[in-house]
Amino acid sequence: MDVISVAKSGIRAPDYESIVIFSSIVLYSVIATIVIPGKWFLGAKLKDGKQLPYKLNGTWVHLSAIVLFVLASFVFKLFNATILYDHYGALLTTDLLFTVGLTLFLYVRSLVWIPTEQQNFHYPKWNVPMNLWVGTELNPHFFGFEIKLFAYRPGFILLSLLNVSSLAVQYERYGTISTPMILFQLISLWYSIDCFWFESGLVYMFDIIEENFGFMLVMGDYVWIPYVFSLQSLYLIDSANIPAWYAVLTVLVFFVGFYIFRQANYQKFAFRQNPHVYIWGKPAKSLETKRGTKLMISGWWGVARKINYLGDIMIALSMSMPCGFAYVLPWLYPIYLTILLIHRAKRDNDRCAVKYGEDWNRYCKQVPYMIVPYVY
């Protein structure tokens, strides 16, 4: 299968095309973020009590990049749409080098230019490897430009363009687009658009409010999202068709997962804005804590403490289902995501146990399941 041949070809040295492609995506993301109108939104309160402003125009930044690529390649014939696929290895190397460079720059910047009160070292300063890995600053800004939330934009743009490029390769080879490829493309595009359509919810994510911007997150945004999330499209280039019932099942898994994920996140967002909001037709219920904050136990959050993770995992499964079960590589995303979210749920549970003490024990008795009701 094609994903296997791409993997076997290995990482290649950057070439002119790969540098131009990657630089153009990052540069366009910056310019479009600044130029395209968007609503400003205050993020969650950080540990120091600050609320950072974010410009929410990611939907149009992302969609406009796809439209420009499609017009330039399919309509004006400025280049072949397969260009990203053709330079896949070199593009991956270029991206990796950028990721390492940005990580080193952020680390040196925090030591040389950032005031001590803005530094956020999780490890002693002599532990350079771990500080490079997790980062040393929570919300790095350049000229007032917040770059942690921004990193999702070039990552998702590259993901979508890699998918379009793989689709173009399949059409060029076979003169048709297979049902599995169509399914994956639609699910992946829906997922990407939804990510930015509800961008206000991103500012409340654990990554944004708790984790520094080091190699772990830089690599996750710039490398992991585009290259791991698009493995399915590479595999599906030479894929066989799937039965109609299996296609329907794939769509069903996606929509159930999406409904749980989106509704759970919306309920949490609505509760944070107004603790008296109605959820499932009733006033939201919560557990008062000694810290003065409230733990929500209504709606989906009364079903499991991390019910949104279940929805996220189901979406990931639906992205890989069109690939069948002959190879494990196209399933890397749901496998990795499940492990990551179970580990993150445990970390968050331990953190909340320390933060809330006995109140957390009471909360866990009210909502005993972590992710999957009656299972875990």
MARFIDREN-738810 format. One record per residue (C-alpha): x, y, z; residue in one letter; chain. Coordinates in nm, 4 decimals, decimal comma, always signed. Layout:
// residues N
        X        Y        Z res chain
        X        Y        Z   A     A
...
This chain:
// residues 376
        X        Y        Z res chain
  +0,0000  +0,0000  +0,0000   M     A
  +0,1120  +0,3579  -0,0697   D     A
  +0,1646  +0,4611  +0,2920   V     A
  +0,4069  +0,1699  +0,3282   I     A
  +0,6098  +0,2762  +0,0253   S     A
  +0,6238  +0,6358  +0,1500   V     A
  +0,7411  +0,5143  +0,4922   A     A
  +1,0064  +0,2923  +0,3329   K     A
  +1,1370  +0,5802  +0,1231   S     A
  +1,2523  +0,7417  +0,4445   G     A
  +1,3155  +1,1034  +0,5410   I     A
  +1,4829  +1,3037  +0,2660   R     A
  +1,6897  +1,6202  +0,2745   A     A
  +1,4960  +1,9449  +0,2308   P     A
  +1,4705  +2,0625  -0,1284   D     A
  +1,3675  +2,3925  -0,2826   Y     A
  +1,0036  +2,2904  -0,3241   E     A
  +0,9646  +2,1628  +0,0334   S     A
  +1,1136  +2,4826  +0,1787   I     A
  +0,8868  +2,7000  -0,0377   V     A
  +0,5761  +2,4929  +0,0483   I     A
  +0,6337  +2,4931  +0,4234   F     A
  +0,7444  +2,8578  +0,4403   S     A
  +0,4417  +2,9636  +0,2345   S     A
  +0,2017  +2,7822  +0,4688   I     A
  +0,3511  +2,9386  +0,7831   V     A
  +0,3787  +3,2845  +0,6255   L     A
  +0,0239  +3,2684  +0,4904   Y     A
  -0,1024  +3,1632  +0,8339   S     A
  +0,0612  +3,4695  +0,9906   V     A
  -0,0582  +3,7174  +0,7262   I     A
  -0,4115  +3,5753  +0,7090   A     A
  -0,4414  +3,5751  +1,0886   T     A
  -0,3512  +3,9449  +1,0946   I     A
  -0,5493  +4,0543  +0,7866   V     A
  -0,8703  +3,8486  +0,7978   I     A
  -1,1292  +3,9994  +1,0365   P     A
  -1,2105  +3,8050  +1,3507   G     A
  -1,3758  +3,8407  +1,6886   K     A
  -1,1491  +3,8960  +1,9881   W     A
  -1,2059  +3,6642  +2,2817   F     A
  -1,0637  +3,6560  +2,6347   L     A
  -0,9213  +3,3161  +2,7274   G     A
  -0,9449  +3,1253  +3,0538   A     A
  -0,7943  +3,2746  +3,3677   K     A
  -0,4344  +3,1630  +3,4063   L     A
  -0,2509  +3,0952  +3,7325   K     A
  -0,1473  +3,4613  +3,7581   D     A
  -0,5096  +3,5712  +3,7088   G     A
  -0,4534  +3,7107  +3,3592   K     A
  -0,6847  +3,6490  +3,0645   Q     A
  -0,5110  +3,6603  +2,7279   L     A
  -0,6921  +3,7989  +2,4210   P     A
  -0,7219  +3,5733  +2,1132   Y     A
  -0,8298  +3,6662  +1,7610   K     A
  -1,0772  +3,4001  +1,6470   L     A
  -1,0580  +3,3803  +1,2682   N     A
  -0,9050  +3,0331  +1,2277   G     A
  -1,1969  +2,9003  +1,0217   T     A
  -1,1399  +3,1513  +0,7426   W     A
  -0,7603  +3,1268  +0,7624   V     A
  -0,7883  +2,7495  +0,7163   H     A
  -1,0591  +2,7462  +0,4463   L     A
  -0,9034  +3,0296  +0,2454   S     A
  -0,5722  +2,8411  +0,2316   A     A
  -0,7465  +2,5297  +0,0936   I     A
  -0,9407  +2,7350  -0,1633   V     A
  -0,6246  +2,9141  -0,2808   L     A
  -0,4409  +2,5813  -0,3154   F     A
  -0,7265  +2,4245  -0,5131   V     A
  -0,7589  +2,7282  -0,7419   L     A
  -0,3840  +2,7541  -0,7989   A     A
  -0,3439  +2,3838  -0,8799   S     A
  -0,6695  +2,2720  -1,0444   F     A
  -0,7920  +2,5954  -1,2084   V     A
  -0,4863  +2,8084  -1,2909   F     A
  -0,2483  +2,5089  -1,3255   K     A
  +0,0371  +2,6887  -1,1467   L     A
  +0,1535  +2,3536  -1,0093   F     A
  +0,0326  +1,9959  -0,9829   N     A
  -0,1865  +1,9254  -0,6776   A     A
  +0,0293  +1,6170  -0,6129   T     A
  +0,3239  +1,8427  -0,5219   I     A
  +0,2976  +1,7804  -0,1461   L     A
  +0,2843  +1,4045  -0,1996   Y     A
  +0,5750  +1,4194  -0,4451   D     A
  +0,7937  +1,6005  -0,1883   H     A
  +0,6570  +1,4270  +0,1205   Y     A
  +0,9931  +1,3109  +0,2643   G     A
  +1,1670  +1,6434  +0,2065   A     A
  +0,8664  +1,8342  +0,3427   L     A
  +0,8680  +1,6248  +0,6589   L     A
  +1,2417  +1,6944  +0,7108   T     A
  +1,1895  +2,0667  +0,6529   T     A
  +0,9087  +2,0661  +0,9095   D     A
  +1,1188  +1,8748  +1,1635   L     A
  +1,4116  +2,1168  +1,1259   L     A
  +1,1746  +2,4110  +1,1734   F     A
  +1,0334  +2,2451  +1,4853   T     A
  +1,3786  +2,1920  +1,6367   V     A
  +1,4808  +2,5475  +1,5455   G     A
  +1,1681  +2,7023  +1,6981   L     A
  +1,2110  +2,4946  +2,0160   T     A
  +1,5742  +2,6070  +2,0576   L     A
  +1,4807  +2,9680  +1,9859   F     A
  +1,2021  +2,9633  +2,2474   L     A
  +1,4381  +2,8105  +2,5053   Y     A
  +1,7191  +3,0642  +2,4484   V     A
  +1,4647  +3,3460  +2,4344   R     A
  +1,3249  +3,2515  +2,7751   S     A
  +1,6741  +3,2595  +2,9283   L     A
  +1,7975  +3,5788  +2,7628   V     A
  +1,5017  +3,8070  +2,6939   W     A
  +1,2088  +3,6965  +2,9116   I     A
  +1,1774  +3,8476  +3,2622   P     A
  +1,2102  +3,5971  +3,5464   T     A
  +0,8470  +3,6419  +3,6527   E     A
  +0,7310  +3,5306  +3,3042   Q     A
  +0,9509  +3,2210  +3,2993   Q     A
  +0,7785  +2,8944  +3,3848   N     A
  +1,0448  +2,6300  +3,4387   F     A
  +0,8945  +2,2947  +3,5418   H     A
  +1,2400  +2,1457  +3,5966   Y     A
  +1,5667  +2,2850  +3,7413   P     A
  +1,7497  +2,5010  +3,4877   K     A
  +2,0352  +2,2510  +3,4684   W     A
  +1,7914  +1,9886  +3,3315   N     A
  +1,8135  +2,1208  +2,9753   V     A
  +1,6665  +1,8138  +2,7956   P     A
  +1,3422  +1,8157  +2,9970   M     A
  +1,3080  +2,1935  +2,9775   N     A
  +1,3487  +2,1749  +2,6009   L     A
  +1,0866  +1,8984  +2,5897   W     A
  +0,8157  +2,0657  +2,7998   V     A
  +0,9151  +2,4268  +2,7340   G     A
  +0,9953  +2,7139  +2,9671   T     A
  +0,7178  +2,9644  +2,8923   E     A
  +0,3423  +2,9181  +2,9121   L     A
  +0,2215  +3,1674  +2,6512   N     A
  +0,5069  +3,3022  +2,4364   P     A
  +0,4249  +3,6157  +2,2378   H     A
  +0,6065  +3,7847  +1,9486   F     A
  +0,5125  +4,1524  +1,9040   F     A
  +0,1819  +4,0790  +2,0783   G     A
  +0,1260  +3,7701  +1,8594   F     A
  +0,0402  +3,4603  +2,0683   E     A
  +0,2117  +3,1656  +1,8973   I     A
  +0,0852  +2,8623  +2,0912   K     A
  -0,2794  +2,8704  +1,9824   L     A
  -0,1624  +3,0029  +1,6445   F     A
  +0,0425  +2,6843  +1,5837   A     A
  -0,2791  +2,4910  +1,5142   Y     A
  -0,3297  +2,6947  +1,1962   R     A
  -0,0258  +2,5964  +0,9866   P     A
  -0,0570  +2,2421  +1,1256   G     A
  -0,4174  +2,1948  +1,0131   F     A
  -0,3593  +2,3765  +0,6823   I     A
  -0,0728  +2,1381  +0,6027   L     A
  -0,2921  +1,8433  +0,7039   L     A
  -0,5714  +1,9492  +0,4671   S     A
  -0,3323  +2,0154  +0,1789   L     A
  -0,1617  +1,6774  +0,2262   L     A
  -0,5063  +1,5163  +0,2100   N     A
  -0,5953  +1,7048  -0,1098   V     A
  -0,2600  +1,6044  -0,2587   S     A
  -0,3224  +1,2348  -0,1821   S     A
  -0,6693  +1,2585  -0,3357   L     A
  -0,5135  +1,4097  -0,6500   A     A
  -0,2628  +1,1222  -0,6667   V     A
  -0,5412  +0,8630  -0,6524   Q     A
  -0,7381  +1,0379  -0,9271   Y     A
  -0,4242  +1,0708  -1,1412   E     A
  -0,3506  +0,6975  -1,1068   R     A
  -0,6982  +0,5497  -1,1372   Y     A
  -0,9176  +0,8213  -1,2884   G     A
  -1,1621  +0,7928  -0,9967   T     A
  -1,1940  +0,8608  -0,6231   I     A
  -1,2747  +0,5592  -0,4024   S     A
  -1,5501  +0,5533  -0,1408   T     A
  -1,3021  +0,5057  +0,1482   P     A
  -1,1021  +0,8082  +0,0275   M     A
  -1,4168  +1,0211  +0,0039   I     A
  -1,5246  +0,9127  +0,3526   L     A
  -1,1886  +0,9960  +0,5073   F     A
  -1,1599  +1,3289  +0,3247   Q     A
  -1,5045  +1,4414  +0,4405   L     A
  -1,4515  +1,3318  +0,8014   I     A
  -1,1053  +1,4885  +0,8193   S     A
  -1,2237  +1,8162  +0,6637   L     A
  -1,5282  +1,8309  +0,8936   W     A
  -1,3019  +1,7706  +1,1941   Y     A
  -1,0591  +2,0446  +1,0874   S     A
  -1,3316  +2,3011  +1,0163   I     A
  -1,5072  +2,2195  +1,3434   D     A
  -1,1826  +2,2688  +1,5345   C     A
  -1,1712  +2,6337  +1,4247   F     A
  -1,5460  +2,6965  +1,4081   W     A
  -1,5512  +2,6427  +1,7851   F     A
  -1,2115  +2,8040  +1,8333   E     A
  -1,3257  +2,9782  +2,1504   S     A
  -1,3299  +2,6349  +2,3137   G     A
  -0,9638  +2,5760  +2,2246   L     A
  -0,8498  +2,8492  +2,4636   V     A
  -0,9809  +2,6377  +2,7537   Y     A
  -0,7888  +2,3269  +2,6533   M     A
  -0,5375  +2,1713  +2,8924   F     A
  -0,2596  +2,2371  +2,6372   D     A
  -0,3312  +2,6099  +2,6271   I     A
  -0,3874  +2,6885  +2,9957   I     A
  -0,1531  +2,4405  +3,1646   E     A
  +0,1314  +2,3249  +2,9392   E     A
  +0,4354  +2,5238  +2,8278   N     A
  +0,5156  +2,5656  +2,4610   F     A
  +0,8176  +2,3372  +2,4235   G     A
  +0,9217  +2,0664  +2,1789   F     A
  +0,6346  +1,8386  +2,2865   M     A
  +0,3644  +2,0857  +2,1772   L     A
  +0,5623  +2,2451  +1,8920   V     A
  +0,6163  +1,9031  +1,7365   M     A
  +0,2563  +1,8050  +1,8077   G     A
  +0,1176  +2,1075  +1,6218   D     A
  +0,3631  +2,1398  +1,3346   Y     A
  +0,4554  +1,7736  +1,2708   V     A
  +0,2237  +1,5284  +1,4445   W     A
  -0,1078  +1,6808  +1,3338   I     A
  -0,0312  +1,7077  +0,9602   P     A
  +0,1703  +1,3891  +0,9110   Y     A
  +0,0026  +1,1413  +1,1481   V     A
  -0,3527  +1,2647  +1,0846   F     A
  -0,2957  +1,2280  +0,7077   S     A
  -0,1513  +0,8745  +0,7113   L     A
  -0,4944  +0,7403  +0,6210   Q     A
  -0,5074  +0,9438  +0,2994   S     A
  -0,1691  +0,8039  +0,1925   L     A
  -0,2865  +0,4494  +0,2619   Y     A
  -0,6169  +0,4999  +0,0827   L     A
  -0,4547  +0,6021  -0,2484   I     A
  -0,4374  +0,2346  -0,3482   D     A
  -0,7273  +0,1149  -0,1341   S     A
  -1,0028  -0,1256  -0,2291   A     A
  -1,3688  -0,0337  -0,1852   N     A
  -1,5635  -0,1157  +0,1303   I     A
  -1,9166  -0,2592  +0,1803   P     A
  -2,2024  -0,0112  +0,2074   A     A
  -2,2884  -0,1252  +0,5624   W     A
  -1,9315  -0,0598  +0,6754   Y     A
  -1,9374  +0,2892  +0,5221   A     A
  -2,2627  +0,3601  +0,7100   V     A
  -2,1092  +0,2276  +1,0332   L     A
  -1,8084  +0,4567  +0,9856   T     A
  -2,0334  +0,7593  +0,9427   V     A
  -2,2387  +0,6553  +1,2475   L     A
  -1,9292  +0,6198  +1,4704   V     A
  -1,8123  +0,9628  +1,3558   F     A
  -2,1406  +1,1428  +1,4183   F     A
  -2,2015  +0,9804  +1,7592   V     A
  -1,8459  +1,0655  +1,8634   G     A
  -1,8760  +1,4167  +1,7244   F     A
  -2,2069  +1,4723  +1,9042   Y     A
  -2,0642  +1,3620  +2,2390   I     A
  -1,7433  +1,5630  +2,1909   F     A
  -1,9106  +1,8827  +2,0762   R     A
  -2,2050  +1,8761  +2,3191   Q     A
  -1,9823  +1,7964  +2,6174   A     A
  -1,7453  +2,0812  +2,5351   N     A
  -2,0342  +2,3184  +2,4730   Y     A
  -2,1954  +2,2290  +2,8062   Q     A
  -1,8685  +2,2940  +2,9900   K     A
  -1,8199  +2,6248  +2,8081   F     A
  -2,1793  +2,7345  +2,8782   A     A
  -2,1465  +2,6418  +3,2461   F     A
  -1,8271  +2,8442  +3,2798   R     A
  -2,0011  +3,1448  +3,1295   Q     A
  -2,3154  +3,1006  +3,3442   N     A
  -2,3386  +2,8390  +3,6250   P     A
  -2,7205  +2,8715  +3,6146   H     A
  -2,7490  +2,7635  +3,2503   V     A
  -3,0059  +2,4970  +3,1570   Y     A
  -2,8591  +2,1635  +3,0456   I     A
  -3,0783  +1,8850  +2,9102   W     A
  -3,3831  +2,0970  +3,0020   G     A
  -3,2866  +2,1396  +3,3678   K     A
  -3,0812  +2,3944  +3,5636   P     A
  -2,7161  +2,2851  +3,5720   A     A
  -2,6150  +2,1003  +3,8883   K     A
  -2,2729  +2,1388  +4,0427   S     A
  -2,0757  +2,0480  +4,3503   L     A
  -1,9517  +2,3387  +4,5634   E     A
  -1,5876  +2,3164  +4,6757   T     A
  -1,3990  +2,4782  +4,9604   K     A
  -1,1925  +2,6652  +4,7014   R     A
  -1,5069  +2,8548  +4,6031   G     A
  -1,5222  +2,6970  +4,2579   T     A
  -1,7885  +2,4582  +4,1265   K     A
  -1,7523  +2,1114  +3,9742   L     A
  -2,0190  +2,0431  +3,7134   M     A
  -2,2200  +1,7219  +3,7472   I     A
  -2,4919  +1,7889  +3,4869   S     A
  -2,5429  +1,6670  +3,1320   G     A
  -2,2574  +1,4713  +2,9805   W     A
  -2,0379  +1,5704  +3,2744   W     A
  -2,2597  +1,3711  +3,5037   G     A
  -2,1971  +1,0629  +3,2868   V     A
  -1,8159  +1,0605  +3,3012   A     A
  -1,5471  +1,2987  +3,4240   R     A
  -1,3745  +1,3101  +3,0828   K     A
  -1,6647  +1,2190  +2,8575   I     A
  -1,5312  +1,4525  +2,5856   N     A
  -1,2325  +1,2181  +2,5523   Y     A
  -1,4693  +0,9359  +2,4544   L     A
  -1,6088  +1,1488  +2,1721   G     A
  -1,2579  +1,2428  +2,0587   D     A
  -1,1509  +0,8765  +2,0487   I     A
  -1,4611  +0,7781  +1,8476   M     A
  -1,3859  +1,0518  +1,5925   I     A
  -1,0297  +0,9216  +1,5610   A     A
  -1,1592  +0,5664  +1,5112   L     A
  -1,3927  +0,6830  +1,2326   S     A
  -1,0969  +0,8434  +1,0517   M     A
  -0,9133  +0,5096  +1,0384   S     A
  -1,2100  +0,2804  +0,9784   M     A
  -1,2117  +0,3418  +0,5979   P     A
  -0,8613  +0,1884  +0,5893   C     A
  -0,9746  -0,1552  +0,7093   G     A
  -0,7563  -0,3686  +0,9341   F     A
  -0,4781  -0,5073  +0,7113   A     A
  -0,2123  -0,2638  +0,8411   Y     A
  -0,1619  -0,0974  +1,1778   V     A
  +0,0052  +0,2239  +1,0501   L     A
  -0,3196  +0,3956  +0,9368   P     A
  -0,4495  +0,3296  +1,2894   W     A
  -0,1612  +0,5158  +1,4552   L     A
  -0,3732  +0,8224  +1,5327   Y     A
  -0,6568  +0,6496  +1,7291   P     A
  -0,4047  +0,4202  +1,9053   I     A
  -0,1845  +0,7102  +2,0099   Y     A
  -0,4806  +0,9320  +2,1012   L     A
  -0,6373  +0,6657  +2,3254   T     A
  -0,3094  +0,6156  +2,5152   I     A
  -0,2537  +0,9926  +2,5381   L     A
  -0,6036  +1,0708  +2,6673   L     A
  -0,6031  +0,7895  +2,9246   I     A
  -0,2689  +0,9161  +3,0537   H     A
  -0,3849  +1,2787  +3,0451   R     A
  -0,7084  +1,1888  +3,2279   A     A
  -0,5038  +1,0219  +3,5019   K     A
  -0,2697  +1,3213  +3,5287   R     A
  -0,5624  +1,5610  +3,5481   D     A
  -0,7351  +1,3404  +3,8064   N     A
  -0,4209  +1,3414  +4,0238   D     A
  -0,3841  +1,7175  +3,9841   R     A
  -0,7484  +1,7772  +4,0813   C     A
  -0,7187  +1,5406  +4,3791   A     A
  -0,4417  +1,7632  +4,5163   V     A
  -0,6216  +2,0836  +4,4192   K     A
  -0,9642  +1,9989  +4,5651   Y     A
  -0,8786  +1,7437  +4,8341   G     A
  -1,1839  +1,5835  +4,9963   E     A
  -1,4140  +1,7708  +4,7596   D     A
  -1,2644  +1,5734  +4,4711   W     A
  -1,3426  +1,2463  +4,6474   N     A
  -1,7042  +1,3572  +4,6842   R     A
  -1,7105  +1,4523  +4,3173   Y     A
  -1,5716  +1,1135  +4,2090   C     A
  -1,8457  +0,9388  +4,4068   K     A
  -2,1043  +1,1439  +4,2176   Q     A
  -1,9343  +1,0789  +3,8800   V     A
  -1,7473  +0,7478  +3,9229   P     A
  -1,6426  +0,6840  +3,5613   Y     A
  -1,3424  +0,8524  +3,3992   M     A
  -1,3999  +0,8197  +3,0216   I     A
  -1,6269  +0,5279  +2,9245   V     A
  -1,9468  +0,4902  +3,1318   P     A
  -1,9665  +0,1561  +3,3192   Y     A
  -1,6243  +0,0562  +3,1819   V     A
  -1,3544  +0,3061  +3,2846   Y     A
